[in-house]
Amino acid sequence: MDINNYCYDGRKKFDIEEFDCDSIGEFNNREEAVDEFVQNLLVINKEQQKLYSERKEGVIFIFQAMDAAGKDGVIRTVFSTLSPHGVKEFCFKVPSSEEKSHDFLWRFWSALPPRGSISIFNRSYYEDVLIGRVHELYKYDIVPDRVKNSNVIKERYRQITNFERYLYETGTRIVKIFLNVSKDEQARRFISRIDTPRKNWKVSPGDLKEREYWDKYMEAFEKMINQTSTGISPWYVVPADHKWYARLLVSRIVRKTLEDMKPKFPTIEKADIDSLKEARAKLAKSLGEKAEKPIEPTPKEFYMSDLIPADIVKQDMKHKQKRATEKIKDNGFRAVRELLAESYMIHSLNDIVDAIAREDEESENNPDVREELDINPEQVKQYIENLNIDEEEK
């Protein structure tokens, strides 16, 4: 589905009750989305390199959501391939006493990106029209009597849009993303965090308490989007009940944003090129015969910015493991060579072995399946070693 269907730029109203949080767009399952997601990450990586090199414009990606909607996972997977030189994430929690002594936008100025950089706001000044609205926190602000009134939230909408217009007109784009998770899905994720000891830290009594205000939060999100969506600073509302689909859509949004900015690698003036040639000649002369020695190329595996996040590879490999196991079960030992002939499987020989081992273990009490499998992990390992596959043959 085109991301424009999820875009709110002031030309249409957002109705949160009509929004389908469970949507997976044009896909039947997550496996169908893997190739596009990986391609999006590669393009985002290249565009960010241009953006950083050009140093002409900055961009802020704002993420807002209810608890357990998947903000951290989205940020980790979509942005983790980028160079840390030009990307910073800022997690805005409850304001400190010093921050409270200033206006509500004050603490965000220091997080604005320099030209050529990306700032990621994990929550933002929009909290002041979300939780600030739901719990009427503005009533506790210490402000002059002349500014005290009942239209605080309405005025903050105006102040925010003016702030974002100012940033846009001075060289910083802002793209806002609301990960919209359903109440039922949030409950399931909370249960999972409670049932999984290593995830217990992710849920607190406060998170559970906020569920009591769900309807008020939904009203606040709807109002916020309708009041602050503009052509220069749009909102994207992303269905978040399926994490993989939310991550795919965000990758589309980030890719489109960077491509629309049209960053370019800087060009060098002729006079500077002539100066570089003179410098090269001096350097070559200082090296003498050593100047002809080629520079050792860096293996691709050491270009960390070109690697796909581990959890994306894991997701992709799950699908491939399943396919590999099914092939081996159907064709026995003969299927191993067929699998090895497919270059994308060469990177996961151990995964094939592990998949077979699991199938072997699960079939322990099922002689028919064991007979079909007709292979064990040690046989596969020995078979792989005998093939002696190197990088060139892949």
N, C-alpha and C positions, 0 to 999 in steps of 0.2 A: 504494500500500500504506500502511496506517495506520502512523504512526510508533511506535505502541505495540508493534508487532511487533519493533521494534528497541530497545525500552526494557527495561532491566534495573534493577529496583528492589528486588531481594532476594527476589522471589517465584518466580523461575525461574533455572535455571543457564545460564550461557553456555558453549557448546561451540564452540571456535574452529575445530575441524576440520570441523564440520558447517555452518559459516557460508559463505554464497555471496557472495564479494567481487564477483562479476561481475553481480550482480542489477541490473536496471533497473525492478523493480517492475511496475506496471501499464502501463508505457509501451512503445511499439514503437520509438521514437526520441526524440532530444532535442527535436526541434521541437515535439512534443506537450506538453512540459513548460514551454515558455517562458512562456506566459500565466500559469500558476499561479505560477511563480517571480517574475515581475514583480509580480503581485498580492501575494505574500507580502512582498516588499521594501517595497511601499507601506504595508502594514499595520504592519510592523515599525517603519517610520519614524514613523508616527502614534503607536504605542504608546510608543515611546521618548520622544517629546515629552511625553506625559502623565507618564511615569515621572520624567523630569527635572524637570518642573514641580511634581509632587506631593512629591518628595524624601522619600519615606516608606520605600522599600526599595531595596536594591542587589542586583545579580546578577552572578555570575561565570560565564563560559562557558569551560570548560577543554577544550583540544584536545590529544589525544595521538595519536601515530601513528608508524609506521616512516618512514624517510626516503623522500621522493618520493611520499608519499600524497596531497599536495595541501592541506596545512594553510593555507599562505600564500594560495593562490588562493581557498579557501573563505572565509577571514576577509576578504580584500579584496573579494570580490563581495557577500557577505551583509551586511557591516557598513558598506560604504563610503558608503551613502546617509544614514547617521545623522549627527547633529550632533556635532562633535568636543568640544563642551562636556561631554557626559555619557558619552563612550566613550573608553577607553584600552586599548591593547594592550601587553602585556608579554611579551617574548621571553626566556625563561630559558635561558641557556646554561650552560656548565660553571661551577660556583660559584667565586668569587674566594677568595683566601686569607682575607680578612676573613669572608666568608660561611661558610667551612669552620670558622672558629673558634667558630661558634654551632651551635645545633641545626638540623636540616634544614628546619624550618618557618620559621625566623627571617626569611629574606630575602623571604618572601611577605607578611608583615604590611603592609609599606609599599605593596603593590600592591592591597590590599583596597579596593573601591569605596566612596566615601561614599554616603549614602542618595540615591537618585535617579539613580545612575550605573551604568554597565556596565563591568566589567573583563573583558578577553579575555586568557586565559593561553595563550600559544603555547608549549606544554610547561609543566610545573608541578612541584609537589612529588611527583607520581607518578613522576617520573624516578628517585626514590630507591628505588622498588620495582620498577623496570624495568631500566634499565642498572645500577642499584645492586645488583640481585639477580643479573643475568646475569654481571657481572664482580666480584661480591662486594666492592664498593667500601667497604662499611661496615667491613671489616677494617682499613682505613687511618685510620678516625676516631680522634681522640684523645679518649677518654672515661674517666671514672672506672672503676676495676676493678669496682665494685659493679654496673655496668650492662652489663658485657661478658658476652655469652652467645650461644648459637647460634640464638636465636629473634628476631634483630633485625628481619627482614622481617615476621614475624608481628606483632611489637609495633608496627611502623610502620603496618600496616593498621589496628590499633586506634587508634593516635594520630591517624591521618588521619580516620577516621570520627568520633572525638571532636571534632576540630578543626572538621570540617564541621557537626556537630550544634551546636556552640557558635555558629558563624557564623549558621546558620539561626535559632537561638533568639534571636539579637540583631539580626536584621533583614537578613541577606544570604543570598540563595539561591545554590545552586551547581548548575550543569548540566554534566555531563561527557560529552564526545564523543570516541569512538575511531574515527578514520577507518581502516578495515580494508582495506588494499591487499594483493593477493596477491603472492607472491614473483616470479611471472613478469611481472606488470605492473610491479612495481618495476624489474625488470631492463630492460624495454622503455623505461621512462622514463629510467633511467640512460644507456642507449645514446643516446637522443634528446638528452640533455644533453651527452654527449660529442661527438656528431656536429654539434651546433649551437654554433658559436663563441660566440655571445652568451649561451649558457646554460652554458658551461664552468664558470663560477664556482659554479654550483649543486651541483656534485658534487666530492667530495674522496676521496682514498685511504682516509680513515677511514670514509666512508660505505660504500665497497665492502667494507672489512674487516669491518664489522658484519654483512654478509650471511652470514658464516660462522657466526654465532650465531643464525640465523633461528629454528630450532626452540626454542631457549632463550627467545628473545623472545616467541614465540607462547605458550609455557607461562606466561611472566611476565604477559602481557596477560590471559590467561584467568584466572589466579589473582587478579590485581589486581581485575578486574571482579567476580568472584564474592565476593571478600572485602570490597569497599568499596561495593557497590551497596545503596542504602537508599531508602526511600520519599521521604525529604526531599531526597536528593541522588543522583538516578539516573544511571546510565550509558546512553548511546545508542551502539550499535555500528552504524556507517554503512558500507555497502559502498562502496568507494572506487576500484574499477577503472574506473568511468566518472565522470569529473570532474563532468559536468553533473548526474548523478543525485545524487552526494554533496552538491553545492551545493543542489540542490532540497530534499533531506531535511534538511539543516542549516537552511535557511530555514524549513521547517515546524517544526522543533524550537524555533528562536528565537521564531517567531511564537506558537506554543502557550505557551511559557514566559511571554512578556510578557502575552498575553491572560489566562492563568491568574492573573497577579498583579493583574489588574483595576485598573491605575492610572487616576487621574482628574485632570482639571485642577482646581486648587484653587478653592474657592468663596469669595466675599467676604462678610463679615458686613454687615448692613444699615447699621450705624453707619459702617463704612468706606466703603460706597457713598455715604452722605450726605456724608462728608468729601470724596470724590472729586468729587461734584457741585459742592460749594462751590469746590474748587480749579479745576474746569473753568470756572466762571463768572468767576473772577478772571483766568484765562489768556485767556479770550475777550475780557474787557474790555480787557486789556493790548494785544490785537491789533487791536481796533476792527473796521473793515471787513475787514481781512485775515483775520479768523477764518472768513469764509465761503468762502475759497479752498480748494478740495478738494486733498487730498494726492495727489500724482502716484502712481498705482499702479505697483508693481514688476512688470515682465514676468515671467511664469512661468519663463522661461529663466534668470533670475538667482537663482531659489531652488534653490541647489545641492543641498540636502537632498532635493529632490523629483525629482532626475534619477536615471535608472537607470545603473548602472555601464557604462562604455564597452564593456567586453568582452561584457556581456549584450546590449547593443544590437547589437554586431557579430555576435553569434551569431544573434540574431533576424533581422538584415538579410541574413545569408547565405542563410537560408531564403527570404526575400522576393526577394532578387536572383535566385535560381534560378527562382522562380515567374515573376518578371517576364520573365526571358530566355526561358523556355519559351513564355510568352504571345506575346512578340514574334516568336519563331521561327515560331509557328503562324499568327499573324494579321498579321504584317508591321507596317507603319507604323500601321495602324488600332488596334493594341493599346495604343499609347502613351497615347491619350486615356482609354481604359478604366482603365489603371493610375493615371493622374493623378486620376481620379475617386474613387479609393479613398484616403481621407484619410490612412491610415497610411503610404501610399507617398509622400506629398507631402514628407515629411521626408527622403527619400532619393533625390532626383532625380539627384544626382551618382552615387549607387550604381547606379541604373538605367543611366546612361550608361556607367559603368565596366564593368558586367556585359555590356552590348552590345559595348563595345570589346574585351573579352576574347574574346567569342564570335566577333567579327569577325576577330580575330587568329588564333584557333584554326582558323577555317574557311578560312584563306588558301589552303590546298592542297586544298580540297574545294569545287568549284564548286556542287554541289547544295545544300550547306548555305548557302553564300553567297547563292544565289538565294532560298532560303527566308527568310533573314534580311531581305534587301531593305531595309536601313537602316544608317546609320552614325552614330557619336557626334555629329558636327557637326550633322547633321540634327535629332537629338533636342534638342541644346542650343538650336538656333534655334527649334524648335517650342515648347520650354518658355518661352523668352523672349517669344515672341509671345503666349502665353497670359496673361502678366502676372498670375500668380496671387499674391494677397496673403493676409495672415493671415485676414482676414474670410471670404474665399471658401473657405478650407480647412475 
